[in-house]
Amino acid sequence: MFFESAYIDIKKLFVKGLSLRVGRQNLMRGEGFVLMEGNPGDGSRAIYDNAVDLAYSRKKSKIELIGIMNPKYDRFLPRIHDQHRLLQEYDESSLGAYYTDNNHKRVGFESYYLYTKEVHDYRAPTNPAFQPDKHISTAGGRAVIQLAPGWTATTEFAGQWGAEHPDIVVRGWAAMVT
């Protein structure tokens, strides 16, 4: 057993439209193309991230500054039984911004940037699945167009770039249309 969510939600800070959520939370954005699953070692039973989400909303727009810290072993909240079970193979942390704009009548836009570090793989360097320390930037965007009542078209594109220790370049991109 473990805690799926446990957070503090402050909806009104010192500036109108500013809010803060701190703790274990589900950070799914859009269809979960980039932000969804926090810890693959939990299998399909959880989608949480240990995160801080500072958001500013105005009209139908929102900018979020997001910080994520998902260690390979759960050290933030107690677990009952199997306390040494790995959540994932390495320590992962991310810092980024996510912008959502729904001010247009039939079109919604989202854009994001995340900087992610994946470090301290527990496996031996001789293991074929071993991952050296990695630093990755991800930038992308999403658009949702209302075609008719109840019908939408969604497209999303993201690019990644970065490096694995010592000097391996990491590059990739992905796109989806639904």
GUDOTOR-289974 format. One record per atom (N, C-alpha, C, O): atom name; x, y, z. Coordinates in steps of 0.2 Angstrom, whole numbers, plus 2048, in hexadecimal, padded with zeros to 3 digits. Layout:
<rs>
{r CA,{X,Y,Z}}
...
</rs>
This chain:
<rs>
{r N,{804,7FA,800}}
{r CA,{800,800,800}}
{r C,{804,806,800}}
{r O,{80A,806,803}}
{r N,{802,80C,7FD}}
{r CA,{806,812,7FD}}
{r C,{801,817,7FC}}
{r O,{7FB,816,7FB}}
{r N,{803,81E,7FC}}
{r CA,{7FF,823,7FB}}
{r C,{7FF,825,7F4}}
{r O,{804,827,7F1}}
{r N,{7F9,825,7F1}}
{r CA,{7F8,828,7EA}}
{r C,{7F8,82F,7E9}}
{r O,{7FB,832,7E5}}
{r N,{7F5,833,7EE}}
{r CA,{7F5,83A,7EE}}
{r C,{7F5,83C,7F5}}
{r O,{7F1,83A,7FA}}
{r N,{7F9,842,7F7}}
{r CA,{7F9,845,7FD}}
{r C,{7FC,84C,7FC}}
{r O,{802,84C,7FB}}
{r N,{7F8,851,7FB}}
{r CA,{7FB,857,7FA}}
{r C,{7F8,85D,7FD}}
{r O,{7F2,85C,800}}
{r N,{7FB,863,7FD}}
{r CA,{7F8,869,800}}
{r C,{7F6,86D,7FA}}
{r O,{7FA,86E,7F6}}
{r N,{7F0,86F,7FA}}
{r CA,{7ED,873,7F4}}
{r C,{7EC,87A,7F7}}
{r O,{7E7,87B,7FB}}
{r N,{7EF,880,7F5}}
{r CA,{7EE,886,7F7}}
{r C,{7EB,88A,7F1}}
{r O,{7EF,88C,7EC}}
{r N,{7E5,88B,7F1}}
{r CA,{7E2,88E,7EB}}
{r C,{7E2,895,7EA}}
{r O,{7E2,898,7E4}}
{r N,{7E3,899,7EF}}
{r CA,{7E4,8A0,7EF}}
{r C,{7EA,8A2,7F3}}
{r O,{7EB,8A2,7F9}}
{r N,{7EF,8A4,7EF}}
{r CA,{7F5,8A7,7F2}}
{r C,{7F5,8AF,7F2}}
{r O,{7EF,8B1,7F1}}
{r N,{7FA,8B2,7F3}}
{r CA,{7FA,8B9,7F4}}
{r C,{7F9,8BD,7ED}}
{r O,{7F8,8C3,7EE}}
{r N,{7F8,8BA,7E8}}
{r CA,{7F6,8BD,7E1}}
{r C,{7F0,8BA,7DE}}
{r O,{7F0,8B4,7DE}}
{r N,{7EB,8BE,7DC}}
{r CA,{7E5,8BB,7D9}}
{r C,{7E7,8B6,7D3}}
{r O,{7EB,8B8,7CF}}
{r N,{7E5,8B0,7D3}}
{r CA,{7E6,8AB,7CE}}
{r C,{7EC,8A7,7CF}}
{r O,{7ED,8A2,7CC}}
{r N,{7F0,8A8,7D5}}
{r CA,{7F5,8A4,7D6}}
{r C,{7F4,89E,7DB}}
{r O,{7F0,89F,7E0}}
{r N,{7F6,898,7DA}}
{r CA,{7F4,892,7DE}}
{r C,{7FA,88E,7DF}}
{r O,{7FF,88E,7DB}}
{r N,{7FA,88A,7E4}}
{r CA,{800,885,7E5}}
{r C,{7FE,87E,7E7}}
{r O,{7F9,87E,7EC}}
{r N,{800,879,7E4}}
{r CA,{7FF,872,7E7}}
{r C,{806,86F,7E8}}
{r O,{80A,86F,7E3}}
{r N,{807,86C,7EE}}
{r CA,{80D,869,7F0}}
{r C,{80B,862,7F3}}
{r O,{807,861,7F7}}
{r N,{80F,85D,7F0}}
{r CA,{80E,856,7F3}}
{r C,{80E,851,7ED}}
{r O,{80F,852,7E7}}
{r N,{80B,84B,7EF}}
{r CA,{80A,846,7EA}}
{r C,{803,847,7E6}}
{r O,{7FE,848,7EA}}
{r N,{804,848,7E0}}
{r CA,{7FE,84A,7DC}}
{r C,{7FF,847,7D5}}
{r O,{804,845,7D3}}
{r N,{7F9,846,7D1}}
{r CA,{7F9,844,7CB}}
{r C,{7F9,84A,7C6}}
{r O,{7F5,84F,7C6}}
{r N,{7FE,84A,7C2}}
{r CA,{800,850,7BD}}
{r C,{7FE,84F,7B6}}
{r O,{802,851,7B2}}
{r N,{7F9,84B,7B5}}
{r CA,{7F8,849,7AE}}
{r C,{7F5,850,7AA}}
{r O,{7F1,853,7AD}}
{r N,{7F8,851,7A4}}
{r CA,{7F6,857,7A0}}
{r C,{7F5,854,799}}
{r O,{7F8,850,797}}
{r N,{7EF,857,796}}
{r CA,{7ED,854,790}}
{r C,{7EB,84D,791}}
{r O,{7E8,84B,795}}
{r N,{7ED,849,78C}}
{r CA,{7EC,842,78C}}
{r C,{7F2,83E,790}}
{r O,{7F2,838,790}}
{r N,{7F6,842,793}}
{r CA,{7FC,83E,796}}
{r C,{802,83D,792}}
{r O,{806,839,793}}
{r N,{802,840,78C}}
{r CA,{808,83F,787}}
{r C,{80E,840,78A}}
{r O,{813,83C,789}}
{r N,{80F,846,78E}}
{r CA,{816,847,791}}
{r C,{815,847,799}}
{r O,{81A,844,79C}}
{r N,{810,849,79C}}
{r CA,{80F,849,7A3}}
{r C,{80A,844,7A5}}
{r O,{804,846,7A4}}
{r N,{80C,83F,7A8}}
{r CA,{807,83A,7AB}}
{r C,{80A,836,7B0}}
{r O,{808,836,7B6}}
{r N,{80D,831,7AE}}
{r CA,{810,82B,7B2}}
{r C,{816,82E,7B6}}
{r O,{81B,82F,7B3}}
{r N,{815,82E,7BC}}
{r CA,{81B,830,7C0}}
{r C,{820,82A,7C2}}
{r O,{826,82B,7C1}}
{r N,{81E,824,7C4}}
{r CA,{822,81F,7C6}}
{r C,{820,818,7C3}}
{r O,{81C,815,7C5}}
{r N,{824,816,7BE}}
{r CA,{822,810,7BA}}
{r C,{823,80A,7BF}}
{r O,{820,805,7BD}}
{r N,{826,80A,7C4}}
{r CA,{827,804,7C9}}
{r C,{821,803,7CC}}
{r O,{820,7FD,7CF}}
{r N,{81C,807,7CC}}
{r CA,{815,806,7D0}}
{r C,{811,802,7CB}}
{r O,{80B,800,7CD}}
{r N,{813,801,7C5}}
{r CA,{80E,7FE,7C0}}
{r C,{809,802,7BE}}
{r O,{809,808,7BE}}
{r N,{803,7FF,7BD}}
{r CA,{7FD,803,7BB}}
{r C,{7F9,805,7C1}}
{r O,{7F3,807,7C0}}
{r N,{7FB,804,7C7}}
{r CA,{7F7,806,7CD}}
{r C,{7F8,80D,7CF}}
{r O,{7F4,80F,7D3}}
{r N,{7FC,811,7CC}}
{r CA,{7FD,818,7CE}}
{r C,{800,81C,7C9}}
{r O,{803,81A,7C4}}
{r N,{7FE,823,7C9}}
{r CA,{801,828,7C4}}
{r C,{803,82E,7C7}}
{r O,{804,833,7C4}}
{r N,{805,82E,7CE}}
{r CA,{807,834,7D1}}
{r C,{80E,836,7D0}}
{r O,{812,832,7CE}}
{r N,{80F,83C,7D1}}
{r CA,{816,83F,7D2}}
{r C,{816,843,7D8}}
{r O,{811,845,7DB}}
{r N,{81C,843,7DB}}
{r CA,{81E,848,7E1}}
{r C,{81F,84E,7DE}}
{r O,{825,84F,7DB}}
{r N,{81B,853,7DF}}
{r CA,{81C,859,7DB}}
{r C,{81A,860,7DF}}
{r O,{816,860,7E4}}
{r N,{81C,865,7DC}}
{r CA,{81A,86C,7DE}}
{r C,{817,86F,7D7}}
{r O,{81A,86F,7D2}}
{r N,{811,872,7D8}}
{r CA,{80E,875,7D2}}
{r C,{80C,87C,7D4}}
{r O,{806,87D,7D7}}
{r N,{80F,881,7D1}}
{r CA,{80E,888,7D3}}
{r C,{80A,88B,7CC}}
{r O,{80D,88B,7C7}}
{r N,{804,88D,7CD}}
{r CA,{800,88E,7C7}}
{r C,{7FD,895,7C7}}
{r O,{7FB,898,7CD}}
{r N,{7FD,899,7C2}}
{r CA,{7FA,89F,7C1}}
{r C,{7F5,89F,7BC}}
{r O,{7F6,89D,7B6}}
{r N,{7EE,8A0,7BD}}
{r CA,{7E9,8A0,7B9}}
{r C,{7E6,8A7,7B8}}
{r O,{7E5,8AB,7BC}}
{r N,{7E4,8A8,7B1}}
{r CA,{7E1,8AF,7AF}}
{r C,{7DD,8AD,7A9}}
{r O,{7DF,8AA,7A4}}
{r N,{7D6,8AF,7AA}}
{r CA,{7D1,8AE,7A5}}
{r C,{7D1,8A6,7A4}}
{r O,{7D0,8A2,7A9}}
{r N,{7D2,8A4,79E}}
{r CA,{7D3,89D,79D}}
{r C,{7DA,89A,79B}}
{r O,{7DB,896,797}}
{r N,{7DF,89E,79E}}
{r CA,{7E6,89C,79D}}
{r C,{7E9,89A,7A4}}
{r O,{7E7,89C,7A9}}
{r N,{7EE,896,7A3}}
{r CA,{7F1,894,7A9}}
{r C,{7F8,892,7A8}}
{r O,{7FA,88F,7A3}}
{r N,{7FD,895,7AC}}
{r CA,{804,893,7AB}}
{r C,{806,890,7B2}}
{r O,{804,892,7B7}}
{r N,{809,88A,7B1}}
{r CA,{80B,886,7B7}}
{r C,{813,885,7B7}}
{r O,{816,883,7B2}}
{r N,{816,886,7BD}}
{r CA,{81D,884,7BE}}
{r C,{81D,87E,7C2}}
{r O,{81A,87E,7C8}}
{r N,{81F,879,7BF}}
{r CA,{81F,872,7C2}}
{r C,{826,86F,7C4}}
{r O,{82A,870,7C0}}
{r N,{826,86D,7CA}}
{r CA,{82C,869,7CC}}
{r C,{82B,862,7CE}}
{r O,{826,862,7D2}}
{r N,{82E,85D,7CC}}
{r CA,{82D,856,7CE}}
{r C,{833,853,7D1}}
{r O,{838,854,7CE}}
{r N,{832,84F,7D6}}
{r CA,{837,84B,7D8}}
{r C,{835,844,7DA}}
{r O,{831,843,7DF}}
{r N,{837,83F,7D6}}
{r CA,{835,838,7D7}}
{r C,{83B,834,7D8}}
{r O,{83E,832,7D3}}
{r N,{83D,832,7DE}}
{r CA,{843,82E,7DF}}
{r C,{841,827,7DE}}
{r O,{83B,825,7DD}}
{r N,{846,823,7DD}}
{r CA,{846,81C,7DB}}
{r C,{842,818,7E1}}
{r O,{83F,813,7E0}}
{r N,{843,81A,7E7}}
{r CA,{840,818,7ED}}
{r C,{83C,81D,7F0}}
{r O,{83E,823,7F0}}
{r N,{836,81B,7F2}}
{r CA,{831,820,7F5}}
{r C,{834,822,7FC}}
{r O,{835,81E,801}}
{r N,{835,829,7FC}}
{r CA,{838,82B,803}}
{r C,{834,831,805}}
{r O,{836,834,80B}}
{r N,{82F,833,802}}
{r CA,{82A,839,804}}
{r C,{825,837,809}}
{r O,{823,83A,80D}}
{r N,{821,831,807}}
{r CA,{81C,82F,80B}}
{r C,{81D,827,80D}}
{r O,{820,824,809}}
{r N,{81A,825,813}}
{r CA,{81B,81E,815}}
{r C,{818,819,810}}
{r O,{812,81B,80D}}
{r N,{81B,814,80F}}
{r CA,{818,80E,80C}}
{r C,{817,808,811}}
{r O,{81B,808,816}}
{r N,{812,804,810}}
{r CA,{810,7FF,814}}
{r C,{812,7F9,810}}
{r O,{810,7F7,80B}}
{r N,{816,7F5,813}}
{r CA,{819,7EF,810}}
{r C,{81E,7F1,80A}}
{r O,{81D,7F6,808}}
{r N,{822,7EC,808}}
{r CA,{826,7ED,803}}
{r C,{829,7F4,802}}
{r O,{829,7F7,7FD}}
{r N,{82C,7F7,807}}
{r CA,{82F,7FD,807}}
{r C,{835,7FE,803}}
{r O,{837,804,802}}
{r N,{838,7F9,801}}
{r CA,{83E,7FA,7FD}}
{r C,{83D,7F8,7F6}}
{r O,{842,7F8,7F2}}
{r N,{837,7F8,7F4}}
{r CA,{835,7F7,7ED}}
{r C,{837,7FE,7E9}}
{r O,{835,803,7EB}}
{r N,{83A,7FC,7E3}}
{r CA,{83C,802,7DF}}
{r C,{836,805,7DC}}
{r O,{831,801,7D9}}
{r N,{835,80B,7DB}}
{r CA,{830,80F,7D7}}
{r C,{832,80F,7D0}}
{r O,{82E,80F,7CB}}
{r N,{839,810,7CF}}
{r CA,{83C,810,7C8}}
{r C,{843,80F,7C9}}
{r O,{846,80E,7CE}}
{r N,{846,80F,7C3}}
{r CA,{84D,80D,7C3}}
{r C,{852,812,7C5}}
{r O,{858,811,7C7}}
{r N,{850,818,7C6}}
{r CA,{855,81E,7C7}}
{r C,{851,824,7CA}}
{r O,{84B,823,7CB}}
{r N,{855,828,7CD}}
{r CA,{851,82E,7D0}}
{r C,{850,833,7CA}}
{r O,{854,834,7C6}}
{r N,{84A,836,7CA}}
{r CA,{848,83A,7C5}}
{r C,{845,841,7C8}}
{r O,{841,841,7CD}}
{r N,{847,846,7C5}}
{r CA,{844,84D,7C7}}
{r C,{843,851,7C1}}
{r O,{847,851,7BC}}
{r N,{83E,855,7C1}}
{r CA,{83D,85A,7BB}}
{r C,{83B,861,7BD}}
{r O,{838,861,7C3}}
{r N,{83C,865,7B9}}
{r CA,{83A,86C,7BA}}
{r C,{837,86F,7B4}}
{r O,{83B,86E,7AF}}
{r N,{832,872,7B4}}
{r CA,{82F,875,7AD}}
{r C,{829,87A,7AE}}
{r O,{827,87B,7B4}}
{r N,{827,87C,7A8}}
{r CA,{821,880,7A8}}
{r C,{81C,87D,7A3}}
{r O,{81E,87A,79E}}
{r N,{816,87E,7A5}}
{r CA,{810,87B,7A0}}
{r C,{80B,881,7A0}}
{r O,{808,883,7A5}}
{r N,{80A,883,799}}
{r CA,{805,888,798}}
{r C,{7FF,886,794}}
{r O,{7FF,882,790}}
{r N,{7F9,887,797}}
{r CA,{7F3,885,794}}
{r C,{7EF,88C,792}}
{r O,{7EE,890,796}}
{r N,{7EC,88C,78C}}
{r CA,{7E8,892,78A}}
{r C,{7E2,88F,786}}
{r O,{7E2,88C,781}}
{r N,{7DC,891,78A}}
{r CA,{7D6,88F,787}}
{r C,{7D1,895,786}}
{r O,{7CB,895,787}}
{r N,{7D4,89B,784}}
{r CA,{7D1,8A1,783}}
{r C,{7CD,8A1,77C}}
{r O,{7C9,8A5,77B}}
{r N,{7CF,89D,778}}
{r CA,{7CC,89D,771}}
{r C,{7C6,898,771}}
{r O,{7C6,893,775}}
{r N,{7C1,89A,76E}}
{r CA,{7BA,896,76E}}
{r C,{7BB,88F,76C}}
{r O,{7B8,88B,770}}
{r N,{7BE,88D,767}}
{r CA,{7BE,886,764}}
{r C,{7C5,883,764}}
{r O,{7C6,87D,762}}
{r N,{7CA,887,767}}
{r CA,{7D1,884,767}}
{r C,{7D4,885,76E}}
{r O,{7D4,88A,770}}
{r N,{7D7,880,770}}
{r CA,{7DB,880,776}}
{r C,{7E3,87F,775}}
{r O,{7E4,87A,771}}
{r N,{7E7,882,778}}
{r CA,{7EE,881,777}}
{r C,{7F2,880,77D}}
{r O,{7F0,882,783}}
{r N,{7F7,87C,77D}}
{r CA,{7FB,87A,783}}
{r C,{802,87A,780}}
{r O,{804,878,77B}}
{r N,{807,87D,784}}
{r CA,{80E,87C,783}}
{r C,{812,87B,789}}
{r O,{810,87D,78F}}
{r N,{818,877,789}}
{r CA,{81B,875,78F}}
{r C,{823,875,78D}}
{r O,{825,874,788}}
{r N,{826,875,793}}
{r CA,{82E,874,793}}
{r C,{82F,870,799}}
{r O,{82D,873,79F}}
{r N,{833,86B,799}}
{r CA,{835,867,79F}}
{r C,{83C,866,79F}}
{r O,{83F,863,799}}
{r N,{840,867,7A4}}
{r CA,{847,865,7A4}}
{r C,{847,85F,7A9}}
{r O,{845,860,7AF}}
{r N,{849,859,7A7}}
{r CA,{849,853,7AC}}
{r C,{850,850,7AC}}
{r O,{854,850,7A8}}
{r N,{851,84E,7B3}}
{r CA,{858,84A,7B4}}
{r C,{856,843,7B7}}
{r O,{851,842,7BB}}
{r N,{859,83E,7B4}}
{r CA,{858,837,7B6}}
{r C,{85F,835,7B8}}
{r O,{863,834,7B4}}
{r N,{860,834,7BE}}
{r CA,{867,832,7C1}}
{r C,{867,82C,7C6}}
{r O,{862,82B,7C8}}
{r N,{86D,82A,7C7}}
{r CA,{86E,824,7CC}}
{r C,{86A,81E,7CB}}
{r O,{867,81B,7CF}}
{r N,{86B,81B,7C5}}
{r CA,{868,815,7C3}}
{r C,{86A,810,7C8}}
{r O,{870,80F,7C9}}
{r N,{866,80C,7CB}}
{r CA,{868,807,7D0}}
{r C,{86C,801,7CD}}
{r O,{86F,7FD,7D0}}
{r N,{86B,800,7C6}}
{r CA,{86E,7FA,7C3}}
{r C,{875,7FB,7C2}}
{r O,{877,800,7C1}}
{r N,{879,7F5,7C1}}
{r CA,{880,7F5,7C0}}
{r C,{881,7F8,7B9}}
{r O,{87D,7F6,7B4}}
{r N,{886,7FB,7B8}}
{r CA,{888,7FE,7B1}}
{r C,{888,7F8,7AC}}
{r O,{888,7F9,7A6}}
{r N,{88A,7F2,7AE}}
{r CA,{88A,7EC,7A9}}
{r C,{883,7EA,7A7}}
{r O,{883,7E6,7A3}}
{r N,{87E,7EC,7AB}}
{r CA,{877,7EA,7A9}}
{r C,{875,7ED,7A3}}
{r O,{876,7F3,7A2}}
{r N,{872,7E9,79E}}
{r CA,{870,7EC,797}}
{r C,{86B,7F1,798}}
{r O,{86A,7F5,793}}
{r N,{867,7F1,79D}}
{r CA,{862,7F6,79E}}
{r C,{864,7FC,7A2}}
{r O,{860,801,7A3}}
{r N,{86B,7FC,7A4}}
{r CA,{86D,802,7A8}}
{r C,{86D,808,7A4}}
{r O,{86E,809,79E}}
{r N,{86B,80E,7A8}}
{r CA,{86A,814,7A4}}
{r C,{86F,819,7A8}}
{r O,{86E,81A,7AE}}
{r N,{874,81C,7A4}}
{r CA,{878,821,7A7}}
{r C,{874,827,7A9}}
{r O,{86F,828,7A6}}
{r N,{877,82B,7AD}}
{r CA,{874,832,7AF}}
{r C,{872,835,7A9}}
{r O,{876,836,7A4}}
{r N,{86C,838,7A9}}
{r CA,{869,83B,7A3}}
{r C,{866,842,7A4}}
{r O,{862,842,7AA}}
{r N,{866,847,7A0}}
{r CA,{863,84D,7A1}}
{r C,{860,84F,79A}}
{r O,{863,84F,795}}
{r N,{859,850,79B}}
{r CA,{855,851,795}}
{r C,{851,857,795}}
{r O,{84E,858,79A}}
{r N,{850,85B,790}}
{r CA,{84B,860,78F}}
{r C,{846,85E,78A}}
{r O,{847,85A,785}}
{r N,{83F,85F,78C}}
{r CA,{83A,85D,788}}
{r C,{836,864,787}}
{r O,{834,867,78C}}
{r N,{834,865,781}}
{r CA,{830,86B,77F}}
{r C,{82B,869,77A}}
{r O,{82C,865,776}}
{r N,{825,86B,77B}}
{r CA,{81F,869,776}}
{r C,{819,86D,777}}
{r O,{819,872,77B}}
{r N,{814,86B,773}}
{r CA,{80E,86F,773}}
{r C,{808,86A,771}}
{r O,{809,865,76E}}
{r N,{802,86D,773}}
{r CA,{7FC,869,771}}
{r C,{7F7,86D,76F}}
{r O,{7F6,873,772}}
{r N,{7F3,86B,76B}}
{r CA,{7ED,86F,768}}
{r C,{7E7,86B,768}}
{r O,{7E7,865,766}}
{r N,{7E1,86D,76B}}
{r CA,{7DB,86A,76A}}
{r C,{7D6,86E,767}}
{r O,{7D5,874,769}}
{r N,{7D3,86C,761}}
{r CA,{7CE,870,75D}}
{r C,{7C8,86C,75D}}
{r O,{7C7,866,75C}}
{r N,{7C2,870,75F}}
{r CA,{7BC,86E,75F}}
{r C,{7B9,86E,758}}
{r O,{7B8,873,755}}
{r N,{7B7,868,756}}
{r CA,{7B5,868,74F}}
{r C,{7AD,869,74E}}
{r O,{7AB,86C,74A}}
{r N,{7AA,866,753}}
{r CA,{7A3,866,754}}
{r C,{7A1,864,75B}}
{r O,{7A5,862,75F}}
{r N,{79B,866,75D}}
{r CA,{799,864,764}}
{r C,{79B,85C,766}}
{r O,{798,858,762}}
{r N,{79F,85B,76B}}
{r CA,{7A1,854,76C}}
{r C,{7A7,851,768}}
{r O,{7A9,84C,769}}
{r N,{7A9,855,763}}
{r CA,{7AF,852,75F}}
{r C,{7B5,857,75F}}
{r O,{7B4,85D,75E}}
{r N,{7BB,854,761}}
{r CA,{7C1,858,761}}
{r C,{7C6,855,75D}}
{r O,{7C6,84F,75C}}
{r N,{7CB,859,75B}}
{r CA,{7D1,856,758}}
{r C,{7D7,859,75C}}
{r O,{7D7,85E,75E}}
{r N,{7DB,854,75E}}
{r CA,{7E1,856,762}}
{r C,{7E8,854,75F}}
{r O,{7E8,84F,75C}}
{r N,{7EC,859,75F}}
{r CA,{7F3,857,75D}}
{r C,{7F8,859,762}}
{r O,{7F7,85E,766}}
{r N,{7FE,856,763}}
{r CA,{803,857,768}}
{r C,{80A,855,765}}
{r O,{80A,850,761}}
{r N,{80F,85A,766}}
{r CA,{815,858,764}}
{r C,{81A,85A,769}}
{r O,{819,85F,76C}}
{r N,{81F,856,76A}}
{r CA,{824,857,76F}}
{r C,{82B,855,76D}}
{r O,{82C,850,769}}
{r N,{830,859,76E}}
{r CA,{837,858,76C}}
{r C,{83B,857,773}}
{r O,{83A,85B,778}}
{r N,{840,853,772}}
{r CA,{845,852,778}}
{r C,{84C,852,776}}
{r O,{84E,850,770}}
{r N,{850,855,77A}}
{r CA,{857,856,779}}
{r C,{85B,855,780}}
{r O,{858,858,785}}
{r N,{861,853,780}}
{r CA,{865,853,786}}
{r C,{86B,84E,785}}
{r O,{86D,84D,780}}
{r N,{86D,84C,78B}}
{r CA,{873,847,78B}}
{r C,{873,842,790}}
{r O,{870,843,795}}
{r N,{876,83D,78F}}
{r CA,{878,837,794}}
{r C,{87F,838,795}}
{r O,{883,839,791}}
{r N,{881,836,79B}}
{r CA,{888,836,79E}}
{r C,{88B,831,79A}}
{r O,{889,82B,799}}
{r N,{891,832,797}}
{r CA,{895,838,798}}
{r C,{893,83D,792}}
{r O,{892,843,793}}
{r N,{893,83B,78C}}
{r CA,{892,83F,786}}
{r C,{88E,83D,781}}
{r O,{88F,83D,77B}}
{r N,{888,839,783}}
{r CA,{884,836,77E}}
{r C,{87E,83B,77D}}
{r O,{87A,83D,781}}
{r N,{87D,83D,776}}
{r CA,{877,842,775}}
{r C,{871,83E,775}}
{r O,{870,839,772}}
{r N,{86C,841,778}}
{r CA,{865,83E,778}}
{r C,{860,843,774}}
{r O,{860,849,776}}
{r N,{85D,841,76F}}
{r CA,{858,845,76B}}
{r C,{852,840,769}}
{r O,{853,83A,768}}
{r N,{84C,843,769}}
{r CA,{847,83F,767}}
{r C,{841,844,766}}
{r O,{841,84A,768}}
{r N,{83C,842,763}}
{r CA,{835,845,762}}
{r C,{830,841,762}}
{r O,{831,83B,760}}
{r N,{82A,843,763}}
{r CA,{824,83F,763}}
{r C,{81E,844,761}}
{r O,{81E,849,763}}
{r N,{819,841,75E}}
{r CA,{813,844,75C}}
{r C,{80D,840,75C}}
{r O,{80E,83A,75C}}
{r N,{807,843,75D}}
{r CA,{801,83F,75D}}
{r C,{7FB,843,75B}}
{r O,{7FB,849,75B}}
{r N,{7F7,840,758}}
{r CA,{7F1,843,755}}
{r C,{7EB,83E,757}}
{r O,{7EB,838,756}}
{r N,{7E6,841,75A}}
{r CA,{7E0,83D,75C}}
{r C,{7DA,841,75A}}
{r O,{7D4,83F,75B}}
</rs>
